[in-house]
Amino acid sequence: MRNAFAVAGIVIKELYRRKDFYVLFILTIVICLIMGSINVFNDRDIIRYVKEICLLLIWVSSLIIAITTTARQIPAEKEQRTLLPLLAKPLSRTQLIIGKFLGCWAVCGLALICFYAFFCVLAASREHHWHLLNYAQAAFLHWMALGVIVALSLLGSLVFAAPSSNSTICFAIVATILCIGRYLDKIALGMQEPGRSIVYAIYYAIPHVEWSFGMRNLIIHDWPLVEWKFVGLLGLYLLAYMAFFLAAACLVFRRKALN
């Protein structure tokens, strides 16, 4: 894993050189501070709307960072003609894919630390108390969901020709899952065969990252903590999809011509 960790370190250093994260982070701060300064009819519950907007911005920003950062990894190596020299070293194709995945996933983790730290300070300044365990659960499952999206984007970068097309398709897939993924089983109930079986198959096949997105309701409405065993089970579920997409990416890259 030493070679994979070395590749991951290069990906992390790339984050410092690019302006994507800084722009998104500053925009999130500005919008949330403006929303937090608004006082509507002296309503103390306005903080719930502020938290909802802030968490939505965090999810959107993290998705942009995860997909765009991952989608350009392999195509950028080809464009800069550094892919063959990398593989000429004692570095296998599998190690390169794993390193790229770990680096992009770590980048998402570092971005989430910054986003959630700001969110924690903003919420505490209005509510005057801390919900650190709630934030920890939401951030952990958010990070795990981003791991699935990073693995999916990495697989897409080996299948689709351009980073732009890969990013567009990944955004469309993730947005569809977040919006209607949890309702597919209910939609299937009102359909006739064979459409019902097809929709059910899609429902059970897709990675339900929207379950992690639903954790924001726990923070917005100050609900009690979810039992850690259920958080762990959901984490294992997302980890299985990460492994599946990563294994598929390694298999595709192993058989892909580099010329």
C-alpha positions as CSV (number, residue, x, y, z in Angstrom):
1,M,0.0,0.0,0.0
2,R,3.0,2.3,0.2
3,N,2.8,3.1,-3.5
4,A,-0.9,3.7,-3.3
5,F,-0.4,6.1,-0.3
6,A,2.2,8.0,-2.3
7,V,-0.2,8.5,-5.1
8,A,-2.9,9.6,-2.7
9,G,-0.5,12.2,-1.2
10,I,-0.1,13.7,-4.7
11,V,-3.8,14.0,-5.1
12,I,-4.2,15.7,-1.7
13,K,-1.4,18.2,-2.6
14,E,-3.3,19.0,-5.8
15,L,-6.2,20.3,-3.7
16,Y,-4.0,23.1,-2.4
17,R,-3.1,24.2,-5.8
18,R,-6.6,24.4,-7.2
19,K,-9.2,27.1,-6.3
20,D,-12.3,24.9,-6.4
21,F,-12.5,24.2,-2.7
22,Y,-11.6,27.8,-1.7
23,V,-14.3,29.3,-3.9
24,L,-17.0,26.8,-2.7
25,F,-16.0,27.2,0.9
26,I,-16.1,31.1,0.8
27,L,-19.4,31.0,-1.1
28,T,-20.9,28.7,1.6
29,I,-19.6,30.9,4.4
30,V,-21.0,34.1,2.8
31,I,-24.4,32.7,2.0
32,C,-24.8,31.1,5.5
33,L,-23.6,34.2,7.3
34,I,-26.2,36.3,5.4
35,M,-28.9,33.8,6.2
36,G,-27.8,33.6,9.8
37,S,-28.0,37.4,10.2
38,I,-31.6,37.6,9.1
39,N,-34.1,38.0,11.9
40,V,-37.7,37.3,10.7
41,F,-40.3,38.5,13.2
42,N,-37.9,37.7,16.1
43,D,-38.6,34.0,15.4
44,R,-36.0,31.9,17.3
45,D,-36.8,28.8,15.1
46,I,-35.3,30.6,12.1
47,I,-32.1,28.8,13.0
48,R,-33.7,25.6,11.6
49,Y,-34.0,27.1,8.2
50,V,-30.5,28.4,8.4
51,K,-29.2,24.9,9.3
52,E,-31.2,23.4,6.5
53,I,-29.7,25.8,3.9
54,C,-26.2,25.4,5.3
55,L,-26.3,21.6,5.2
56,L,-27.8,21.7,1.7
57,L,-24.9,23.9,0.5
58,I,-22.4,21.6,2.3
59,W,-23.8,18.6,0.4
60,V,-23.8,20.4,-3.0
61,S,-20.3,21.7,-2.5
62,S,-18.9,18.4,-1.4
63,L,-20.5,16.7,-4.4
64,I,-18.9,19.2,-6.7
65,I,-15.5,18.6,-5.1
66,A,-15.9,14.8,-5.1
67,I,-17.0,14.4,-8.7
68,T,-14.9,17.1,-10.4
69,T,-11.7,16.1,-8.5
70,T,-12.1,12.4,-9.3
71,A,-13.3,12.8,-12.9
72,R,-10.1,14.6,-14.0
73,Q,-7.6,12.3,-12.3
74,I,-6.9,9.6,-15.0
75,P,-7.7,11.9,-18.0
76,A,-5.3,14.5,-16.6
77,E,-2.5,11.9,-16.4
78,K,-3.1,11.0,-20.0
79,E,-3.2,14.6,-21.2
80,Q,0.0,15.5,-19.4
81,R,1.7,12.3,-20.6
82,T,2.6,11.2,-17.1
83,L,0.5,8.0,-17.0
84,L,3.0,5.8,-18.7
85,P,6.0,7.1,-16.7
86,L,4.0,6.4,-13.5
87,L,3.3,2.8,-14.5
88,A,6.9,2.3,-15.7
89,K,7.9,2.7,-12.0
90,P,7.2,-0.2,-9.5
91,L,3.5,0.9,-9.5
92,S,0.8,-1.4,-10.8
93,R,-2.4,-0.3,-12.4
94,T,-4.4,-1.5,-9.3
95,Q,-2.1,0.5,-7.0
96,L,-2.6,3.6,-9.1
97,I,-6.4,3.3,-9.0
98,I,-6.4,2.6,-5.2
99,G,-4.1,5.6,-4.7
100,K,-6.3,7.9,-6.7
101,F,-9.4,6.7,-4.8
102,L,-7.8,7.2,-1.4
103,G,-6.5,10.6,-2.4
104,C,-9.8,11.9,-3.6
105,W,-11.7,10.3,-0.7
106,A,-9.2,12.0,1.7
107,V,-9.7,15.3,-0.1
108,C,-13.4,15.0,0.5
109,G,-12.8,14.2,4.2
110,L,-10.6,17.3,4.6
111,A,-13.2,19.5,2.9
112,L,-16.0,18.0,5.1
113,I,-13.9,18.9,8.3
114,C,-13.8,22.5,7.2
115,F,-17.4,22.6,6.2
116,Y,-18.8,21.0,9.4
117,A,-16.4,23.0,11.6
118,F,-17.9,26.2,10.2
119,F,-21.4,24.8,10.4
120,C,-20.8,23.8,14.1
121,V,-19.6,27.3,15.0
122,L,-22.5,28.9,13.1
123,A,-25.2,26.7,14.7
124,A,-23.7,27.1,18.2
125,S,-23.6,30.9,17.9
126,R,-27.4,30.9,17.4
127,E,-28.4,28.0,19.6
128,H,-25.8,28.4,22.4
129,H,-25.2,24.7,22.7
130,W,-23.3,22.0,20.8
131,H,-24.5,18.8,19.3
132,L,-21.1,17.3,18.5
133,L,-22.3,13.7,18.4
134,N,-25.1,14.5,16.0
135,Y,-22.6,16.3,13.8
136,A,-20.2,13.4,14.0
137,Q,-22.8,10.9,12.9
138,A,-23.9,13.1,10.0
139,A,-20.3,13.9,8.9
140,F,-19.2,10.2,9.1
141,L,-22.1,9.0,6.9
142,H,-21.7,12.0,4.6
143,W,-18.0,11.0,4.1
144,M,-18.9,7.3,3.5
145,A,-21.5,8.4,0.9
146,L,-18.9,10.5,-0.8
147,G,-16.6,7.5,-0.9
148,V,-19.2,5.7,-3.0
149,I,-19.6,8.7,-5.3
150,V,-15.8,9.0,-5.7
151,A,-15.5,5.3,-6.6
152,L,-18.3,5.7,-9.1
153,S,-16.7,8.8,-10.7
154,L,-13.3,7.0,-10.9
155,L,-15.0,4.1,-12.7
156,G,-16.7,6.6,-15.0
157,S,-13.4,8.3,-15.8
158,L,-12.2,5.0,-17.3
159,V,-15.4,4.4,-19.3
160,F,-16.3,7.9,-20.7
161,A,-14.0,9.8,-23.0
162,A,-14.0,13.3,-21.4
163,P,-14.1,14.5,-17.8
164,S,-17.0,16.8,-18.6
165,S,-19.2,13.9,-19.8
166,N,-18.2,11.8,-16.9
167,S,-19.0,14.6,-14.4
168,T,-22.4,15.3,-16.1
169,I,-23.5,11.7,-16.0
170,C,-22.3,11.2,-12.4
171,F,-24.1,14.4,-11.3
172,A,-27.3,13.2,-13.0
173,I,-27.1,9.7,-11.4
174,V,-26.4,11.1,-7.9
175,A,-29.1,13.7,-8.2
176,T,-31.6,11.1,-9.4
177,I,-30.8,8.8,-6.4
178,L,-31.0,11.7,-3.9
179,C,-34.4,12.9,-5.3
180,I,-36.3,9.7,-6.1
181,G,-34.1,6.8,-4.9
182,R,-36.1,6.2,-1.7
183,Y,-39.4,6.3,-3.5
184,L,-38.7,3.7,-6.2
185,D,-40.3,0.9,-4.2
186,K,-43.5,2.9,-3.7
187,I,-43.5,3.8,-7.5
188,A,-43.1,0.1,-8.3
189,L,-46.3,-0.7,-6.4
190,G,-48.4,1.2,-8.8
191,M,-46.9,-0.3,-11.9
192,Q,-47.7,-3.4,-14.0
193,E,-45.3,-6.2,-14.8
194,P,-42.6,-6.3,-16.1
195,G,-42.1,-2.6,-15.2
196,R,-42.7,-3.4,-11.5
197,S,-39.9,-6.0,-11.4
198,I,-37.5,-3.7,-13.3
199,V,-38.1,-0.8,-10.9
200,Y,-37.7,-3.1,-7.9
201,A,-34.5,-4.4,-9.4
202,I,-33.2,-0.8,-9.8
203,Y,-34.3,0.0,-6.2
204,Y,-32.3,-2.8,-4.7
205,A,-29.3,-2.4,-7.1
206,I,-28.5,1.3,-6.6
207,P,-26.4,2.6,-3.7
208,H,-28.9,4.5,-1.5
209,V,-26.7,7.5,-0.6
210,E,-29.8,9.4,0.2
211,W,-30.0,7.6,3.5
212,S,-26.9,9.5,4.6
213,F,-28.4,12.7,3.2
214,G,-31.4,12.1,5.4
215,M,-29.2,12.5,8.5
216,R,-29.5,16.2,8.1
217,N,-33.0,16.0,9.5
218,L,-31.5,14.8,12.7
219,I,-29.5,18.0,13.0
220,I,-32.2,20.4,11.7
221,H,-35.0,19.2,14.0
222,D,-32.7,18.4,17.0
223,W,-33.8,14.7,16.9
224,P,-32.1,12.2,19.3
225,L,-29.0,10.3,18.2
226,V,-29.4,7.3,15.9
227,E,-28.1,4.1,17.6
228,W,-24.4,3.7,16.6
229,K,-25.0,0.1,15.5
230,F,-27.4,1.4,12.8
231,V,-24.8,4.0,11.8
232,G,-22.2,1.2,11.6
233,L,-24.5,-1.0,9.5
234,L,-25.1,1.9,7.0
235,G,-21.4,2.5,6.9
236,L,-20.7,-1.1,6.0
237,Y,-23.4,-1.0,3.4
238,L,-21.8,2.0,1.7
239,L,-18.4,0.4,2.1
240,A,-19.6,-2.6,0.1
241,Y,-20.6,-0.3,-2.8
242,M,-17.3,1.4,-2.6
243,A,-15.5,-1.9,-2.9
244,F,-17.7,-2.9,-5.8
245,F,-17.1,0.2,-7.9
246,L,-13.4,0.3,-7.0
247,A,-13.0,-3.4,-8.0
248,A,-14.8,-2.6,-11.3
249,A,-12.6,0.3,-11.9
250,C,-9.5,-1.8,-11.3
251,L,-10.8,-4.5,-13.7
252,V,-11.6,-2.0,-16.4
253,F,-8.3,-0.2,-16.1
254,R,-6.3,-3.4,-16.2
255,R,-7.8,-4.3,-19.6
256,K,-7.7,-0.8,-21.0
257,A,-5.2,0.2,-23.7
258,L,-3.2,3.2,-22.7
259,N,-2.1,4.4,-26.2
